[in-house]
Amino acid sequence: MPALLRTAHRRTALLRTAPLAIAALTSCARPAPSPAAPAPARPRIAVLSAFQLELDALRHAATITETRVINGRTHYLGTLE
């Protein structure tokens, strides 16, 4: 293939694929993130315990305000001083 035809072929191929590349790139664009929710006045901390004796001591030291069961696991919400 003569050099002039190769150059024309490359240019044609580029013109065919450029719109596809631009469409692919613009479809990946994400909207600007929304502003973050304000942080709570007091940060929350999760305490996990593997042993019942540890959990019992923490529960007795805490002021429990709510108990939730999620997926068969009990979660205690409250304040630990």
N, C-alpha and C positions, 0 to 999 in steps of 0.2 A: 504494500500500500504506500503510495507516495506521501511524502511529509505533509503536503498541503491538505490531502484528504484526511490524514490522521488528526491534524489540528482541527479541521472542520468537524470531524467525528467527536473529538473531545469536547469541543464547544457545544455541540448539539446535546451530547450526553449531560454536560453540566447544566444546560438550560432546562433539560427535562427533570433532572434530580433536584435542582435548587428549590423549586416550589414545594416539593415533598419534604425537603430538609427544613425549610422555614415553617411549614405547617406542623411538622413533628416538634420542633423547638417551641413554637408558640402554644401548642396544646399542653406542654409540660409546665407552662408558667403558672404560678400559684398566686392567688390574691394576697394582698397584704394581710398580715396577721391582725386579728382584732386586739384591742388593748387588753392587757392582762387584768384579771379580777384583783381588786385590792386585797392585800395580805390581811389575814385575820389579826385582830388586836393582840391575841396571844398565840404564839406558834403551837401547833399540835405535835405531839410525839406519840409514837406507837411503841408499846412495850410488849415484847413477845416472850413467852415463857414455855419451856419444854417440860418442866417439872411441876407437878401439882403443888408441892410444898412452897416453891418460889412464888407461884401464882397466888396461893392463899395469903402469903405474907404481903404481897403487893396489894391484893384486894382489901385486906384489913387496914393497910396504911392509906388507902385512897378513899375519896368521897365519890362513890358511884352515883351518877345521876341518871343513867340509862343503861339498859342491857339489851343487846340485839343478838339474835341467832341468825347467822348467815352461812348457808351451806353446811349446816350441822355444827358449826363452831360458834361458841359464845364470845361475844365482844362486849367489854365493859367500857362505858364512856364515863369520864369523870375527871377529877383533879387528884393528882398525886403530889403531896407536899414533901 
